[in-house]
């Protein structure tokens, strides 16, 4: 008998995914004389079985590298005087991996304890890792009390200790820009505000973008936060100068990109399709593939802000449409990045996000239901070819 706990779903290997199937078989009697083996029937790969425990438990590990996505049968073969016989079979599927990244943008203002508890509650209940995009502006403004900034920082550090990723998010608040030693701008803007929050980083020349990023990283270091390697610009506005600067600073991924469109008063600088997939961007055109050594992970999975269980249904349908249907094998590698904000997740938005993740549960690899893996942004950069 093949171990009934042997998983059904396997993925085309990436650096973070197992590349082998460990097989355990319990025989009715000592199978030594029959030289038992396991064979992937359609691929021809075969391994001899060897004693792997007490009694008549034998095992081996089948390497899955190089096997194309598809359905396969693992046969347990014994060799008798009358010839080979198949004494047990286990059906498996091998699929391209699919990924979901949940990013959490701190906006540079205050987040309540209740909102932070709701955010952590979703991650823990759903077993979904977070990419927590810290915003250092809380240390350059009088609008966020020191005690509140300390509470947000302690929460972030505790989540990183649990395995969530520390990332960076920046808005061009005038007090933050001024603290960095630059002259702040209030235009162009996407919402008509006067505090710089809605001014895209693209309004600043490349040298100023570098100074702002350097300053943000220094503030994080001074507050005992690790150096982030992933980023999102405020409002999702970034350009080739932003990506060149991130690459020069050693960042491995950016999640600023979105499908082409308009946000408030401003047109997005992106020319991407609604289902745009991660790519290594060009140094001269942020929307095109090129040779920069970082991954651009478009945020195509939606922004959960202000949704409830009913209104998020179109987002759920769109996200599912980007992935292989439940039970189907993915023939191409796919990724979805979703954005939420740890300062806005009240009970209503928490229920909406939970509904979204519940809808994806039928595809989850960790539950042996499909090829979908929840990963952080840095993990996606490592896994993406």
N, C-alpha and C positions, 0 to 999 in steps of 0.2 A: 504494500500500500504506500502510495506517495503521501508524504506529510500533508495533511489537509490545510495547514496554515500557509503553504506555499502560495505566494501572491500570484495574481492573474496578470496584472499590468506591469509592463517594463517599458523603459524609455530608451530611445537612441541616446547613447551616453553623452553626457556633458561633464564638466569638471565637478559638478555637485550631485550627480545622479549615479546610483549603482549601475555598473556595467556588466553584471553577472547575476545568474540565478543560482542560488544555493539549494541543492536538491537533497532531501532525506527520504529514504525508502525503507520501510519495514517489511522484511520477508517472513514467510511462515516458518522457514527453516534455514539453516546455514546455506547461503547461495554460492559459496566459494567455487565449487566445482563447475558452476554454470557461467563463470566470468561475467557477471552482470554489468551492464552499462546503461547510460541514458543517452538518448539521441533526439535532437530536434529534427523531426521527420522531414519537414519541407526544406530545411537548410543543409541537412547532412552532417551538421556538427555533432560529434559524439565524444563522450568522456566515460572512462571506466569508473565504476563505483568501487569504493573501498570502505572497510569497516569504519564506522563513525560514531560508535557509542556502544552501550550495553546491548546484549542480545543480538538480534539479527538486523540491527539498524546500520545501513550503509549510506554513503553520501558522496557528493562531488559538487563542483562549482562549474557551471556552464558559462563561458565567456560569450557575451552578446554583441561584442564589437563587430561592426561590418554587416550585421543582419538588418535587412530593410524592414521598414514598418509593415506589419501585417499580422494575420492570425497564424499561430503555430501549435503543433502538438509535440509535447515531450513524451517520448515512449521509454518505458523501462524494458530493456531487452535482456533475455537470458538465452544462453546457448546450450541446448540439449543434444543428445545423440541424434535426435530426429531433425535437428536444425534450430534456427533462431525462432523464438516466440516473444511476442509483446505481452508482458504480464500486467502492465498498468500504463495509463495514459493521463496526462494533465494538459489541458488546453490553456495557452497563454496568448497574450497579444503584446506586440512591440509597437510603440508609437513614438512619433516625434513629441517632444515635451511642449507643453503650453504653460505660460507663466502669468501670474497676477501679482502686481506690486501695489501695495497700499501705502501711499505717502500721506504724511500728516504735516501740514504747513502751520507753523507758528507765524503769526502775522506781525509780531513786534508789539502787540498790545497785550492786555491782561487776559489770562485764561483762568476760569474759576476752578476750584477743587472739584465741583460737581461735574464740570465738563471733562476734566482730566480723568476722573473716575469712570465716566461713561466711555471714554476713549479706551482706557486700559481694559475695561470690562469686555468690550467687543473683542479686542485682541486675544484676551485670555479665553473667553468662552468659545470663540471660533477657531482658536489655535492658528492665528494669522500673524506673521511678523510685521512689525511696523517700520517704516522708514521715517524717522522723526526729524523733520526739517526745522532745526532751531533757528531762531531769528535774534541776533545779538542786539537789536535796537532797544530791547528792554533795559539795557544798561546805559543808554545815552539819552533817556527821556525822564521827565518828571511825571509823565502821565501814567507810568506803571510804578506802583509803590515798591520799595526795595523788598519788603516782606513777600509781596506777590511774585516778584521776579525770582526770589530765592525758592519759593515753593515750586514754581514751574521748573526751575533748574534741578531741584532735588528729584522731582518726578521724572524728568528726562534722564538723569543719571541712573535712577533705579531701573528704568526700562532698558537702558543700554546694558546694564548688568544682567538683565534677563535675556539678552540676545537680540534686542531690537537695534536697528542701525541708527547712528547719529549722522544726520545730513545737515545741509545749510540752505536757508531760504532768506532772501533779502528783498525788502521793499525800500524805496528811495525816500523814506521819511526825512523831512528837512533837518530835524535834530540829529539824526544818524549821519547824514551826509556832512553836516557842519562839524560834527565831532570827529569825522575822518579827515578834516582839514580841507574840505572842498566847499565850493560855493553851491548851495542847493538850488534846484530848479523846481518850479511848480507847473511847468508846461513843457511839452504836451502832457495831457493827462486823460485817463479814460473815464473819470467820474466827476470832474469839475470840482474836486477838493482843492484845498490850499496848503495841505500839510505834507505834500510830497508822496504820500502813500500810493497814489494812483499815477505816479510818473514812472514810466518804464525805464529800466536800466539802460536801454538803448538810446535814451536821450543824452547819455553821458559818453564822451569819447573813450577810446580804448584805454588810455592811460588812467583816466579817472575810474573806470571799471576795475582796473587792476588795484588801484589804491583802495577802493571800497572793499574788495574781496580780501586784500591783505589785512585791512583794519578789522574786518569781521573775524577772520581767522585768529588774529592776535587777541581780540576780546575773548574768544572761546578758550584759547589757551590760558589766558589769565584767570579764567574761572574754572580751570581744571577739567575742561571738556577735551576729548580727543580731537584730532584733526579730521574733519569730514572729508570724504572723497567723492561725494555726490551733491548735486545742487539743483535748485529750481529758482528761477527769477520771478519776482513779483508780477502777478497778473499774467504769467506765462510769456512775457515779452523778453526775448533774447535775440541776439544776432551773431554774425560770424565773429565779431570782436569779442563778444562774451565767451563763445566757445573756444576761441584761440587762447583767451586768458585762462579759462578753466584748465585747458590741456596743459598750458605752461606751468600751472600751479600743481599739477599732478592729480587732478580730479579724473575719476574713471567713468563717470556718467553724469548726464544732465537730463532733467525731465521737464524742461521748459516748453518743449514743442507741443503744439496742438494742431488739429486740422485747421485749414484756412478758414477765415471768417472775420467777424468784427466783435470787439469787446467794448461795450460802452461807446465812447466817442472815437475810438481808435481801431483801425484795421490791424489784425495780427500780422506780424512780419513773416509768418509761416505760409507755405504753399502746399501743405500736405493734404493727403486724402483722409477721409473720415476713419479709415481702418489702417492708417499708417503704422508700419512696424519699425522696431528699433534699427538703427543704422549708425555707421561711423561717418560723421558729417565732414563736409568739405570745409577747408579753412577759409574759403571765400564765399560760400553760400550755405548758410546754416540748414537750409531745407533739402540740400542735396547730399548724397553719399560722397565721401572723399577720403582723405588720409589722416584726419585728426585721430589721435590715439585715445579717444573716449567714445562712449556709447551715448547716442541720443535716443531716449526712450519716450516717444510721444505719449502724452496723457490723453488717450482715446477712451478711457473707461468712465469718464464723467467726473463731475464735481458734486459731492453729495450734499453740499450746503443747502439748507432750507427745504430739503425733500422730506416727505413723509412716506409711509408704506404704500399709499396709493399713487402719489405722483412720481415715485421712483420707478414704477413699472416700465415705462419706456426706456429708461437707462438699462434696466435689467435685460430687456429684450435685445437692445442694441449690443450689450456686452456679450450675451450668449451667441449672437449672430457672428461674432468675430472668431468663435471657437468651434471645434468639432462638436456635433450634437452628442448628447449622452449616449454612451455605449459605442460610439464610433472611434476609429483610430485616426489620429491626426497625422496627416501626410506631410505637413509643413510645420516648422517651428513658429509659434505665435506668442505674442505678449500683450498684456493690457496693463496700463498704469492708471490707477484711480487716485483722486485727491480728495482729502477731507481736511478739516481744521480742528485741532484739539481744543480751540477756544469756543467752538460753536455747537459741539455735539451734546445737545440736550436729549431728553427722553424720546422726543419725536424723531430727531435725526438718527439717534441710536437705533431705533426700530427700523428705519429705512435702510441703514447700512447693514443691519442684521439680515433684512430681507434680501438684499443684494448678495451677501455671502451665502445665505441659505440656498439661493438659486444656483450658485456655483458648486454646491456640495456634491451634486451628482457627477461631477467631473474630477473629483479630487484624487490625486495620486496617493496621498498619505493614507487615504481610506480604501485604497485598492479599487476605486471606482472608475478611474480614467486617467488622462495624462496631465491634469492640471496641477501645477505646484505653486503655492504661495511663497514668494521670495522677497528679499529686500532689493533695493535698487542696486546696491553694490554686488549682490549675488547675481542679479541679472546680467550685469556687466561681465562678470566672470564666466557665466554660462553661455552667453550669446556668442556664436561663432564669428 
